[in-house]
Structure formats: structure tokens, C-alpha cells
Amino acid sequence: MALTDKDPYNAREAARIVLLAARAAHKESRGKSPKRVLQQAARIRELAQEREDAKAAARAEARKKRHTR
């Protein structure tokens, strides 16, 4: 279930993204590359968006079936 209507993340994914952002900031402040950490966050965002898009498509299909009867 999405955290809000505006974003595709559930609570666990949102917490994970916040944690990864903090880790990236810490790495960057120490002069290290945050590339890998940011890639993990991007992957979480992609998966969440794909899941929500699939749910929206399923809802649209169900709505279409109800209205064509």
C-alpha cells in the first residue's frame, strides 16, 4: 500500500530511501563516492513505480470490464 496518493512508496521503502540518503550524505562528507548507495535508492524508486503502475493498470482494466457489461 502506498504511503500517500502522491508517491508510490510504502512505509518500508520510504524509510529505506531516507536511510540510504543519509548514508550517501555521510559518504560524501567523508570524500567518498555515494554512487552505489544512490543506485540502490534509485532501484527502490523504480520498483515502487513499476508496482504502482501495474496496480493502476489493473484498476483501469477492472473499471473497463465493469462498464462494458
CHARMM internal coordinates of N, CA and C (Angstrom, degrees):
IC EDIT
DIST 1 N 1 CA 1.4455
DIST 1 CA 1 C 1.5292
ANGL 1 N 1 CA 1 C 108.59
DIST 1 C 2 N 1.3048
ANGL 1 CA 1 C 2 N 115.53
DIHE 1 N 1 CA 1 C 2 N 133.01
DIST 2 N 2 CA 1.4588
ANGL 1 C 2 N 2 CA 120.86
DIHE 1 CA 1 C 2 N 2 CA -178.52
DIST 2 CA 2 C 1.5245
ANGL 2 N 2 CA 2 C 110.52
DIHE 1 C 2 N 2 CA 2 C -67.68
DIST 2 C 3 N 1.3109
ANGL 2 CA 2 C 3 N 115.35
DIHE 2 N 2 CA 2 C 3 N 148.24
DIST 3 N 3 CA 1.4597
ANGL 2 C 3 N 3 CA 121.60
DIHE 2 CA 2 C 3 N 3 CA -179.36
DIST 3 CA 3 C 1.5272
ANGL 3 N 3 CA 3 C 110.80
DIHE 2 C 3 N 3 CA 3 C -66.01
DIST 3 C 4 N 1.3343
ANGL 3 CA 3 C 4 N 117.31
DIHE 3 N 3 CA 3 C 4 N -44.69
DIST 4 N 4 CA 1.4650
ANGL 3 C 4 N 4 CA 122.34
DIHE 3 CA 3 C 4 N 4 CA 175.85
DIST 4 CA 4 C 1.5274
ANGL 4 N 4 CA 4 C 108.18
DIHE 3 C 4 N 4 CA 4 C -138.08
DIST 4 C 5 N 1.3138
ANGL 4 CA 4 C 5 N 116.15
DIHE 4 N 4 CA 4 C 5 N 175.47
DIST 5 N 5 CA 1.4591
ANGL 4 C 5 N 5 CA 120.64
DIHE 4 CA 4 C 5 N 5 CA 177.03
DIST 5 CA 5 C 1.5263
ANGL 5 N 5 CA 5 C 112.06
DIHE 4 C 5 N 5 CA 5 C -72.77
DIST 5 C 6 N 1.3146
ANGL 5 CA 5 C 6 N 116.41
DIHE 5 N 5 CA 5 C 6 N -20.47
DIST 6 N 6 CA 1.4559
ANGL 5 C 6 N 6 CA 121.43
DIHE 5 CA 5 C 6 N 6 CA -173.53
DIST 6 CA 6 C 1.5241
ANGL 6 N 6 CA 6 C 114.16
DIHE 5 C 6 N 6 CA 6 C -87.45
DIST 6 C 7 N 1.3181
ANGL 6 CA 6 C 7 N 118.51
DIHE 6 N 6 CA 6 C 7 N -23.12
DIST 7 N 7 CA 1.4616
ANGL 6 C 7 N 7 CA 120.20
DIHE 6 CA 6 C 7 N 7 CA -177.07
DIST 7 CA 7 C 1.5337
ANGL 7 N 7 CA 7 C 110.87
DIHE 6 C 7 N 7 CA 7 C -128.58
DIST 7 C 8 N 1.3144
ANGL 7 CA 7 C 8 N 117.36
DIHE 7 N 7 CA 7 C 8 N 158.79
DIST 8 N 8 CA 1.4572
ANGL 7 C 8 N 8 CA 120.97
DIHE 7 CA 7 C 8 N 8 CA -174.98
DIST 8 CA 8 C 1.5215
ANGL 8 N 8 CA 8 C 114.37
DIHE 7 C 8 N 8 CA 8 C -90.71
DIST 8 C 9 N 1.3241
ANGL 8 CA 8 C 9 N 119.33
DIHE 8 N 8 CA 8 C 9 N 2.15
DIST 9 N 9 CA 1.4594
ANGL 8 C 9 N 9 CA 121.33
DIHE 8 CA 8 C 9 N 9 CA -172.29
DIST 9 CA 9 C 1.5161
ANGL 9 N 9 CA 9 C 112.18
DIHE 8 C 9 N 9 CA 9 C -87.01
DIST 9 C 10 N 1.3353
ANGL 9 CA 9 C 10 N 115.00
DIHE 9 N 9 CA 9 C 10 N 142.17
DIST 10 N 10 CA 1.4539
ANGL 9 C 10 N 10 CA 118.10
DIHE 9 CA 9 C 10 N 10 CA 168.80
DIST 10 CA 10 C 1.5261
ANGL 10 N 10 CA 10 C 107.18
DIHE 9 C 10 N 10 CA 10 C -87.68
DIST 10 C 11 N 1.3163
ANGL 10 CA 10 C 11 N 117.72
DIHE 10 N 10 CA 10 C 11 N 177.90
DIST 11 N 11 CA 1.4630
ANGL 10 C 11 N 11 CA 121.07
DIHE 10 CA 10 C 11 N 11 CA -174.51
DIST 11 CA 11 C 1.5241
ANGL 11 N 11 CA 11 C 111.58
DIHE 10 C 11 N 11 CA 11 C -61.86
DIST 11 C 12 N 1.3154
ANGL 11 CA 11 C 12 N 116.97
DIHE 11 N 11 CA 11 C 12 N -40.54
DIST 12 N 12 CA 1.4619
ANGL 11 C 12 N 12 CA 120.28
DIHE 11 CA 11 C 12 N 12 CA -179.03
DIST 12 CA 12 C 1.5329
ANGL 12 N 12 CA 12 C 111.30
DIHE 11 C 12 N 12 CA 12 C -64.40
DIST 12 C 13 N 1.3265
ANGL 12 CA 12 C 13 N 116.56
DIHE 12 N 12 CA 12 C 13 N -44.10
DIST 13 N 13 CA 1.4605
ANGL 12 C 13 N 13 CA 120.68
DIHE 12 CA 12 C 13 N 13 CA 179.98
DIST 13 CA 13 C 1.5304
ANGL 13 N 13 CA 13 C 111.00
DIHE 12 C 13 N 13 CA 13 C -65.85
DIST 13 C 14 N 1.3200
ANGL 13 CA 13 C 14 N 117.10
DIHE 13 N 13 CA 13 C 14 N -39.35
DIST 14 N 14 CA 1.4586
ANGL 13 C 14 N 14 CA 120.54
DIHE 13 CA 13 C 14 N 14 CA 179.04
DIST 14 CA 14 C 1.5257
ANGL 14 N 14 CA 14 C 110.18
DIHE 13 C 14 N 14 CA 14 C -63.44
DIST 14 C 15 N 1.3214
ANGL 14 CA 14 C 15 N 117.05
DIHE 14 N 14 CA 14 C 15 N -43.58
DIST 15 N 15 CA 1.4618
ANGL 14 C 15 N 15 CA 120.77
DIHE 14 CA 14 C 15 N 15 CA 178.58
DIST 15 CA 15 C 1.5319
ANGL 15 N 15 CA 15 C 110.38
DIHE 14 C 15 N 15 CA 15 C -63.82
DIST 15 C 16 N 1.3067
ANGL 15 CA 15 C 16 N 116.96
DIHE 15 N 15 CA 15 C 16 N -40.64
DIST 16 N 16 CA 1.4637
ANGL 15 C 16 N 16 CA 121.10
DIHE 15 CA 15 C 16 N 16 CA -179.79
DIST 16 CA 16 C 1.5349
ANGL 16 N 16 CA 16 C 110.95
DIHE 15 C 16 N 16 CA 16 C -64.85
DIST 16 C 17 N 1.3208
ANGL 16 CA 16 C 17 N 117.20
DIHE 16 N 16 CA 16 C 17 N -40.74
DIST 17 N 17 CA 1.4645
ANGL 16 C 17 N 17 CA 120.85
DIHE 16 CA 16 C 17 N 17 CA 178.98
DIST 17 CA 17 C 1.5285
ANGL 17 N 17 CA 17 C 110.70
DIHE 16 C 17 N 17 CA 17 C -65.52
DIST 17 C 18 N 1.3286
ANGL 17 CA 17 C 18 N 117.26
DIHE 17 N 17 CA 17 C 18 N -40.80
DIST 18 N 18 CA 1.4669
ANGL 17 C 18 N 18 CA 120.32
DIHE 17 CA 17 C 18 N 18 CA 177.70
DIST 18 CA 18 C 1.5247
ANGL 18 N 18 CA 18 C 109.93
DIHE 17 C 18 N 18 CA 18 C -63.11
DIST 18 C 19 N 1.3194
ANGL 18 CA 18 C 19 N 117.45
DIHE 18 N 18 CA 18 C 19 N -43.17
DIST 19 N 19 CA 1.4586
ANGL 18 C 19 N 19 CA 121.63
DIHE 18 CA 18 C 19 N 19 CA 178.26
DIST 19 CA 19 C 1.5291
ANGL 19 N 19 CA 19 C 111.15
DIHE 18 C 19 N 19 CA 19 C -61.84
DIST 19 C 20 N 1.3122
ANGL 19 CA 19 C 20 N 116.83
DIHE 19 N 19 CA 19 C 20 N -44.49
DIST 20 N 20 CA 1.4587
ANGL 19 C 20 N 20 CA 120.49
DIHE 19 CA 19 C 20 N 20 CA 179.65
DIST 20 CA 20 C 1.5276
ANGL 20 N 20 CA 20 C 111.53
DIHE 19 C 20 N 20 CA 20 C -65.32
DIST 20 C 21 N 1.3229
ANGL 20 CA 20 C 21 N 117.13
DIHE 20 N 20 CA 20 C 21 N -36.37
DIST 21 N 21 CA 1.4645
ANGL 20 C 21 N 21 CA 120.31
DIHE 20 CA 20 C 21 N 21 CA 177.47
DIST 21 CA 21 C 1.5266
ANGL 21 N 21 CA 21 C 110.54
DIHE 20 C 21 N 21 CA 21 C -64.73
DIST 21 C 22 N 1.3264
ANGL 21 CA 21 C 22 N 116.38
DIHE 21 N 21 CA 21 C 22 N -40.16
DIST 22 N 22 CA 1.4644
ANGL 21 C 22 N 22 CA 120.13
DIHE 21 CA 21 C 22 N 22 CA 177.46
DIST 22 CA 22 C 1.5296
ANGL 22 N 22 CA 22 C 110.59
DIHE 21 C 22 N 22 CA 22 C -64.65
DIST 22 C 23 N 1.3173
ANGL 22 CA 22 C 23 N 116.52
DIHE 22 N 22 CA 22 C 23 N -41.79
DIST 23 N 23 CA 1.4651
ANGL 22 C 23 N 23 CA 120.17
DIHE 22 CA 22 C 23 N 23 CA 178.24
DIST 23 CA 23 C 1.5250
ANGL 23 N 23 CA 23 C 111.11
DIHE 22 C 23 N 23 CA 23 C -63.75
DIST 23 C 24 N 1.3232
ANGL 23 CA 23 C 24 N 116.40
DIHE 23 N 23 CA 23 C 24 N -40.00
DIST 24 N 24 CA 1.4723
ANGL 23 C 24 N 24 CA 120.22
DIHE 23 CA 23 C 24 N 24 CA 179.33
DIST 24 CA 24 C 1.5269
ANGL 24 N 24 CA 24 C 109.98
DIHE 23 C 24 N 24 CA 24 C -64.29
DIST 24 C 25 N 1.3206
ANGL 24 CA 24 C 25 N 117.46
DIHE 24 N 24 CA 24 C 25 N -42.23
DIST 25 N 25 CA 1.4556
ANGL 24 C 25 N 25 CA 120.79
DIHE 24 CA 24 C 25 N 25 CA 179.30
DIST 25 CA 25 C 1.5294
ANGL 25 N 25 CA 25 C 110.59
DIHE 24 C 25 N 25 CA 25 C -64.29
DIST 25 C 26 N 1.3130
ANGL 25 CA 25 C 26 N 116.34
DIHE 25 N 25 CA 25 C 26 N -39.64
DIST 26 N 26 CA 1.4660
ANGL 25 C 26 N 26 CA 120.52
DIHE 25 CA 25 C 26 N 26 CA 178.99
DIST 26 CA 26 C 1.5273
ANGL 26 N 26 CA 26 C 110.85
DIHE 25 C 26 N 26 CA 26 C -64.97
DIST 26 C 27 N 1.3266
ANGL 26 CA 26 C 27 N 116.31
DIHE 26 N 26 CA 26 C 27 N -45.83
DIST 27 N 27 CA 1.4656
ANGL 26 C 27 N 27 CA 120.14
DIHE 26 CA 26 C 27 N 27 CA 178.88
DIST 27 CA 27 C 1.5274
ANGL 27 N 27 CA 27 C 110.56
DIHE 26 C 27 N 27 CA 27 C -61.17
DIST 27 C 28 N 1.3267
ANGL 27 CA 27 C 28 N 115.77
DIHE 27 N 27 CA 27 C 28 N -43.72
DIST 28 N 28 CA 1.4519
ANGL 27 C 28 N 28 CA 120.12
DIHE 27 CA 27 C 28 N 28 CA -178.25
DIST 28 CA 28 C 1.5296
ANGL 28 N 28 CA 28 C 111.16
DIHE 27 C 28 N 28 CA 28 C -64.60
DIST 28 C 29 N 1.3305
ANGL 28 CA 28 C 29 N 116.62
DIHE 28 N 28 CA 28 C 29 N -37.35
DIST 29 N 29 CA 1.4635
ANGL 28 C 29 N 29 CA 119.96
DIHE 28 CA 28 C 29 N 29 CA 179.71
DIST 29 CA 29 C 1.5241
ANGL 29 N 29 CA 29 C 111.70
DIHE 28 C 29 N 29 CA 29 C -67.74
DIST 29 C 30 N 1.3252
ANGL 29 CA 29 C 30 N 116.62
DIHE 29 N 29 CA 29 C 30 N -24.46
DIST 30 N 30 CA 1.4642
ANGL 29 C 30 N 30 CA 121.25
DIHE 29 CA 29 C 30 N 30 CA 177.97
DIST 30 CA 30 C 1.5271
ANGL 30 N 30 CA 30 C 111.81
DIHE 29 C 30 N 30 CA 30 C -90.53
DIST 30 C 31 N 1.3235
ANGL 30 CA 30 C 31 N 117.12
DIHE 30 N 30 CA 30 C 31 N 2.57
DIST 31 N 31 CA 1.4533
ANGL 30 C 31 N 31 CA 121.28
DIHE 30 CA 30 C 31 N 31 CA 176.76
DIST 31 CA 31 C 1.5187
ANGL 31 N 31 CA 31 C 114.13
DIHE 30 C 31 N 31 CA 31 C 85.27
DIST 31 C 32 N 1.3225
ANGL 31 CA 31 C 32 N 116.75
DIHE 31 N 31 CA 31 C 32 N 15.72
DIST 32 N 32 CA 1.4649
ANGL 31 C 32 N 32 CA 120.33
DIHE 31 CA 31 C 32 N 32 CA 179.54
DIST 32 CA 32 C 1.5268
ANGL 32 N 32 CA 32 C 109.56
DIHE 31 C 32 N 32 CA 32 C -104.77
DIST 32 C 33 N 1.2984
ANGL 32 CA 32 C 33 N 116.05
DIHE 32 N 32 CA 32 C 33 N 161.85
DIST 33 N 33 CA 1.4574
ANGL 32 C 33 N 33 CA 121.17
DIHE 32 CA 32 C 33 N 33 CA -177.81
DIST 33 CA 33 C 1.5344
ANGL 33 N 33 CA 33 C 110.87
DIHE 32 C 33 N 33 CA 33 C -79.93
DIST 33 C 34 N 1.3358
ANGL 33 CA 33 C 34 N 117.24
DIHE 33 N 33 CA 33 C 34 N 128.16
DIST 34 N 34 CA 1.4620
ANGL 33 C 34 N 34 CA 120.46
DIHE 33 CA 33 C 34 N 34 CA 177.54
DIST 34 CA 34 C 1.5329
ANGL 34 N 34 CA 34 C 112.22
DIHE 33 C 34 N 34 CA 34 C -90.80
DIST 34 C 35 N 1.3192
ANGL 34 CA 34 C 35 N 117.42
DIHE 34 N 34 CA 34 C 35 N 15.04
DIST 35 N 35 CA 1.4640
ANGL 34 C 35 N 35 CA 121.80
DIHE 34 CA 34 C 35 N 35 CA -172.27
DIST 35 CA 35 C 1.5320
ANGL 35 N 35 CA 35 C 112.62
DIHE 34 C 35 N 35 CA 35 C -55.55
DIST 35 C 36 N 1.3141
ANGL 35 CA 35 C 36 N 117.52
DIHE 35 N 35 CA 35 C 36 N -49.46
DIST 36 N 36 CA 1.4705
ANGL 35 C 36 N 36 CA 120.59
DIHE 35 CA 35 C 36 N 36 CA -176.57
DIST 36 CA 36 C 1.5263
ANGL 36 N 36 CA 36 C 111.64
DIHE 35 C 36 N 36 CA 36 C -64.52
DIST 36 C 37 N 1.3149
ANGL 36 CA 36 C 37 N 116.53
DIHE 36 N 36 CA 36 C 37 N -41.32
DIST 37 N 37 CA 1.4602
ANGL 36 C 37 N 37 CA 120.76
DIHE 36 CA 36 C 37 N 37 CA 179.73
DIST 37 CA 37 C 1.5291
ANGL 37 N 37 CA 37 C 110.23
DIHE 36 C 37 N 37 CA 37 C -64.49
DIST 37 C 38 N 1.3169
ANGL 37 CA 37 C 38 N 116.50
DIHE 37 N 37 CA 37 C 38 N -42.18
DIST 38 N 38 CA 1.4628
ANGL 37 C 38 N 38 CA 120.28
DIHE 37 CA 37 C 38 N 38 CA 179.21
DIST 38 CA 38 C 1.5260
ANGL 38 N 38 CA 38 C 111.66
DIHE 37 C 38 N 38 CA 38 C -67.85
DIST 38 C 39 N 1.3241
ANGL 38 CA 38 C 39 N 117.04
DIHE 38 N 38 CA 38 C 39 N -31.83
DIST 39 N 39 CA 1.4659
ANGL 38 C 39 N 39 CA 120.44
DIHE 38 CA 38 C 39 N 39 CA 175.70
DIST 39 CA 39 C 1.5326
ANGL 39 N 39 CA 39 C 110.87
DIHE 38 C 39 N 39 CA 39 C -65.88
DIST 39 C 40 N 1.3287
ANGL 39 CA 39 C 40 N 116.94
DIHE 39 N 39 CA 39 C 40 N -38.44
DIST 40 N 40 CA 1.4638
ANGL 39 C 40 N 40 CA 120.33
DIHE 39 CA 39 C 40 N 40 CA 177.20
DIST 40 CA 40 C 1.5270
ANGL 40 N 40 CA 40 C 110.41
DIHE 39 C 40 N 40 CA 40 C -62.40
DIST 40 C 41 N 1.3206
ANGL 40 CA 40 C 41 N 116.42
DIHE 40 N 40 CA 40 C 41 N -44.10
DIST 41 N 41 CA 1.4657
ANGL 40 C 41 N 41 CA 120.85
DIHE 40 CA 40 C 41 N 41 CA 179.21
DIST 41 CA 41 C 1.5269
ANGL 41 N 41 CA 41 C 110.64
DIHE 40 C 41 N 41 CA 41 C -63.44
DIST 41 C 42 N 1.3196
ANGL 41 CA 41 C 42 N 116.46
DIHE 41 N 41 CA 41 C 42 N -40.94
DIST 42 N 42 CA 1.4640
ANGL 41 C 42 N 42 CA 120.33
DIHE 41 CA 41 C 42 N 42 CA 179.02
DIST 42 CA 42 C 1.5257
ANGL 42 N 42 CA 42 C 110.53
DIHE 41 C 42 N 42 CA 42 C -63.40
DIST 42 C 43 N 1.3172
ANGL 42 CA 42 C 43 N 116.69
DIHE 42 N 42 CA 42 C 43 N -39.92
DIST 43 N 43 CA 1.4724
ANGL 42 C 43 N 43 CA 120.41
DIHE 42 CA 42 C 43 N 43 CA 179.25
DIST 43 CA 43 C 1.5291
ANGL 43 N 43 CA 43 C 111.13
DIHE 42 C 43 N 43 CA 43 C -64.34
DIST 43 C 44 N 1.3190
ANGL 43 CA 43 C 44 N 117.15
DIHE 43 N 43 CA 43 C 44 N -40.25
DIST 44 N 44 CA 1.4733
ANGL 43 C 44 N 44 CA 120.93
DIHE 43 CA 43 C 44 N 44 CA 176.89
DIST 44 CA 44 C 1.5220
ANGL 44 N 44 CA 44 C 109.40
DIHE 43 C 44 N 44 CA 44 C -61.34
DIST 44 C 45 N 1.3369
ANGL 44 CA 44 C 45 N 116.54
DIHE 44 N 44 CA 44 C 45 N -44.26
DIST 45 N 45 CA 1.4696
ANGL 44 C 45 N 45 CA 120.18
DIHE 44 CA 44 C 45 N 45 CA 179.57
DIST 45 CA 45 C 1.5238
ANGL 45 N 45 CA 45 C 111.30
DIHE 44 C 45 N 45 CA 45 C -62.94
DIST 45 C 46 N 1.3234
ANGL 45 CA 45 C 46 N 117.52
DIHE 45 N 45 CA 45 C 46 N -41.31
DIST 46 N 46 CA 1.4669
ANGL 45 C 46 N 46 CA 121.02
DIHE 45 CA 45 C 46 N 46 CA 179.74
DIST 46 CA 46 C 1.5229
ANGL 46 N 46 CA 46 C 111.39
DIHE 45 C 46 N 46 CA 46 C -63.23
DIST 46 C 47 N 1.3321
ANGL 46 CA 46 C 47 N 116.22
DIHE 46 N 46 CA 46 C 47 N -46.13
DIST 47 N 47 CA 1.4664
ANGL 46 C 47 N 47 CA 119.81
DIHE 46 CA 46 C 47 N 47 CA -179.44
DIST 47 CA 47 C 1.5249
ANGL 47 N 47 CA 47 C 111.71
DIHE 46 C 47 N 47 CA 47 C -63.85
DIST 47 C 48 N 1.3186
ANGL 47 CA 47 C 48 N 116.27
DIHE 47 N 47 CA 47 C 48 N -40.51
DIST 48 N 48 CA 1.4667
ANGL 47 C 48 N 48 CA 120.05
DIHE 47 CA 47 C 48 N 48 CA 178.81
DIST 48 CA 48 C 1.5177
ANGL 48 N 48 CA 48 C 110.59
DIHE 47 C 48 N 48 CA 48 C -64.15
DIST 48 C 49 N 1.3282
ANGL 48 CA 48 C 49 N 116.77
DIHE 48 N 48 CA 48 C 49 N -42.55
DIST 49 N 49 CA 1.4622
ANGL 48 C 49 N 49 CA 120.07
DIHE 48 CA 48 C 49 N 49 CA 179.74
DIST 49 CA 49 C 1.5244
ANGL 49 N 49 CA 49 C 111.25
DIHE 48 C 49 N 49 CA 49 C -65.72
DIST 49 C 50 N 1.3191
ANGL 49 CA 49 C 50 N 117.51
DIHE 49 N 49 CA 49 C 50 N -41.74
DIST 50 N 50 CA 1.4651
ANGL 49 C 50 N 50 CA 121.08
DIHE 49 CA 49 C 50 N 50 CA 177.85
DIST 50 CA 50 C 1.5293
ANGL 50 N 50 CA 50 C 110.77
DIHE 49 C 50 N 50 CA 50 C -60.64
DIST 50 C 51 N 1.3439
ANGL 50 CA 50 C 51 N 116.59
DIHE 50 N 50 CA 50 C 51 N -43.65
DIST 51 N 51 CA 1.4608
ANGL 50 C 51 N 51 CA 120.90
DIHE 50 CA 50 C 51 N 51 CA 179.79
DIST 51 CA 51 C 1.5261
ANGL 51 N 51 CA 51 C 111.01
DIHE 50 C 51 N 51 CA 51 C -62.27
DIST 51 C 52 N 1.3254
ANGL 51 CA 51 C 52 N 116.54
DIHE 51 N 51 CA 51 C 52 N -45.90
DIST 52 N 52 CA 1.4624
ANGL 51 C 52 N 52 CA 119.71
DIHE 51 CA 51 C 52 N 52 CA -179.04
DIST 52 CA 52 C 1.5286
ANGL 52 N 52 CA 52 C 111.55
DIHE 51 C 52 N 52 CA 52 C -68.32
DIST 52 C 53 N 1.3214
ANGL 52 CA 52 C 53 N 117.99
DIHE 52 N 52 CA 52 C 53 N -34.94
DIST 53 N 53 CA 1.4677
ANGL 52 C 53 N 53 CA 121.04
DIHE 52 CA 52 C 53 N 53 CA 176.00
DIST 53 CA 53 C 1.5242
ANGL 53 N 53 CA 53 C 110.62
DIHE 52 C 53 N 53 CA 53 C -64.55
DIST 53 C 54 N 1.3306
ANGL 53 CA 53 C 54 N 116.49
DIHE 53 N 53 CA 53 C 54 N -40.59
DIST 54 N 54 CA 1.4682
ANGL 53 C 54 N 54 CA 120.46
DIHE 53 CA 53 C 54 N 54 CA 178.30
DIST 54 CA 54 C 1.5288
ANGL 54 N 54 CA 54 C 110.70
DIHE 53 C 54 N 54 CA 54 C -64.83
DIST 54 C 55 N 1.3279
ANGL 54 CA 54 C 55 N 116.56
DIHE 54 N 54 CA 54 C 55 N -40.28
DIST 55 N 55 CA 1.4681
ANGL 54 C 55 N 55 CA 120.14
DIHE 54 CA 54 C 55 N 55 CA 177.62
DIST 55 CA 55 C 1.5255
ANGL 55 N 55 CA 55 C 111.07
DIHE 54 C 55 N 55 CA 55 C -64.14
DIST 55 C 56 N 1.3238
ANGL 55 CA 55 C 56 N 116.23
DIHE 55 N 55 CA 55 C 56 N -41.69
DIST 56 N 56 CA 1.4618
ANGL 55 C 56 N 56 CA 120.33
DIHE 55 CA 55 C 56 N 56 CA 179.74
DIST 56 CA 56 C 1.5195
ANGL 56 N 56 CA 56 C 110.72
DIHE 55 C 56 N 56 CA 56 C -64.90
DIST 56 C 57 N 1.3331
ANGL 56 CA 56 C 57 N 117.14
DIHE 56 N 56 CA 56 C 57 N -39.61
DIST 57 N 57 CA 1.4623
ANGL 56 C 57 N 57 CA 120.63
DIHE 56 CA 56 C 57 N 57 CA 177.94
DIST 57 CA 57 C 1.5205
ANGL 57 N 57 CA 57 C 110.86
DIHE 56 C 57 N 57 CA 57 C -65.23
DIST 57 C 58 N 1.3245
ANGL 57 CA 57 C 58 N 116.76
DIHE 57 N 57 CA 57 C 58 N -40.12
DIST 58 N 58 CA 1.4658
ANGL 57 C 58 N 58 CA 120.48
DIHE 57 CA 57 C 58 N 58 CA 178.66
DIST 58 CA 58 C 1.5294
ANGL 58 N 58 CA 58 C 110.77
DIHE 57 C 58 N 58 CA 58 C -65.31
DIST 58 C 59 N 1.3355
ANGL 58 CA 58 C 59 N 116.68
DIHE 58 N 58 CA 58 C 59 N -40.13
DIST 59 N 59 CA 1.4698
ANGL 58 C 59 N 59 CA 119.87
DIHE 58 CA 58 C 59 N 59 CA 177.67
DIST 59 CA 59 C 1.5218
ANGL 59 N 59 CA 59 C 110.75
DIHE 58 C 59 N 59 CA 59 C -64.70
DIST 59 C 60 N 1.3246
ANGL 59 CA 59 C 60 N 117.05
DIHE 59 N 59 CA 59 C 60 N -40.83
DIST 60 N 60 CA 1.4601
ANGL 59 C 60 N 60 CA 120.96
DIHE 59 CA 59 C 60 N 60 CA 179.28
DIST 60 CA 60 C 1.5289
ANGL 60 N 60 CA 60 C 110.34
DIHE 59 C 60 N 60 CA 60 C -64.72
DIST 60 C 61 N 1.3122
ANGL 60 CA 60 C 61 N 116.67
DIHE 60 N 60 CA 60 C 61 N -41.07
DIST 61 N 61 CA 1.4683
ANGL 60 C 61 N 61 CA 120.96
DIHE 60 CA 60 C 61 N 61 CA 178.55
DIST 61 CA 61 C 1.5237
ANGL 61 N 61 CA 61 C 110.89
DIHE 60 C 61 N 61 CA 61 C -64.46
DIST 61 C 62 N 1.3291
ANGL 61 CA 61 C 62 N 116.58
DIHE 61 N 61 CA 61 C 62 N -42.74
DIST 62 N 62 CA 1.4665
ANGL 61 C 62 N 62 CA 120.28
DIHE 61 CA 61 C 62 N 62 CA 178.63
DIST 62 CA 62 C 1.5248
ANGL 62 N 62 CA 62 C 110.63
DIHE 61 C 62 N 62 CA 62 C -64.53
DIST 62 C 63 N 1.3245
ANGL 62 CA 62 C 63 N 116.60
DIHE 62 N 62 CA 62 C 63 N -39.43
DIST 63 N 63 CA 1.4669
ANGL 62 C 63 N 63 CA 121.01
DIHE 62 CA 62 C 63 N 63 CA 178.75
DIST 63 CA 63 C 1.5182
ANGL 63 N 63 CA 63 C 110.09
DIHE 62 C 63 N 63 CA 63 C -65.26
DIST 63 C 64 N 1.3389
ANGL 63 CA 63 C 64 N 116.61
DIHE 63 N 63 CA 63 C 64 N -38.64
DIST 64 N 64 CA 1.4580
ANGL 63 C 64 N 64 CA 120.64
DIHE 63 CA 63 C 64 N 64 CA 179.42
DIST 64 CA 64 C 1.5266
ANGL 64 N 64 CA 64 C 110.60
DIHE 63 C 64 N 64 CA 64 C -65.56
DIST 64 C 65 N 1.3303
ANGL 64 CA 64 C 65 N 116.28
DIHE 64 N 64 CA 64 C 65 N -40.53
DIST 65 N 65 CA 1.4652
ANGL 64 C 65 N 65 CA 120.01
DIHE 64 CA 64 C 65 N 65 CA -179.88
DIST 65 CA 65 C 1.5226
ANGL 65 N 65 CA 65 C 111.24
DIHE 64 C 65 N 65 CA 65 C -65.76
DIST 65 C 66 N 1.3519
ANGL 65 CA 65 C 66 N 116.93
DIHE 65 N 65 CA 65 C 66 N -38.25
DIST 66 N 66 CA 1.4625
ANGL 65 C 66 N 66 CA 119.73
DIHE 65 CA 65 C 66 N 66 CA 179.65
DIST 66 CA 66 C 1.5087
ANGL 66 N 66 CA 66 C 111.95
DIHE 65 C 66 N 66 CA 66 C -66.01
DIST 66 C 67 N 1.3148
ANGL 66 CA 66 C 67 N 116.91
DIHE 66 N 66 CA 66 C 67 N -36.00
DIST 67 N 67 CA 1.4670
ANGL 66 C 67 N 67 CA 120.44
DIHE 66 CA 66 C 67 N 67 CA -175.51
DIST 67 CA 67 C 1.5319
ANGL 67 N 67 CA 67 C 113.36
DIHE 66 C 67 N 67 CA 67 C -85.97
DIST 67 C 68 N 1.2962
ANGL 67 CA 67 C 68 N 118.99
DIHE 67 N 67 CA 67 C 68 N -10.00
DIST 68 N 68 CA 1.4589
ANGL 67 C 68 N 68 CA 120.10
DIHE 67 CA 67 C 68 N 68 CA -178.99
DIST 68 CA 68 C 1.5263
ANGL 68 N 68 CA 68 C 111.97
DIHE 67 C 68 N 68 CA 68 C -95.58
DIST 68 C 69 N 1.2876
ANGL 68 CA 68 C 69 N 117.09
DIHE 68 N 68 CA 68 C 69 N -4.45
DIST 69 N 69 CA 1.4672
ANGL 68 C 69 N 69 CA 119.29
DIHE 68 CA 68 C 69 N 69 CA -179.97
DIST 69 CA 69 C 1.4771
ANGL 69 N 69 CA 69 C 112.84
DIHE 68 C 69 N 69 CA 69 C -76.01
END
COOR INIT
IC SEED 1 N 1 CA 1 C
IC BUILD
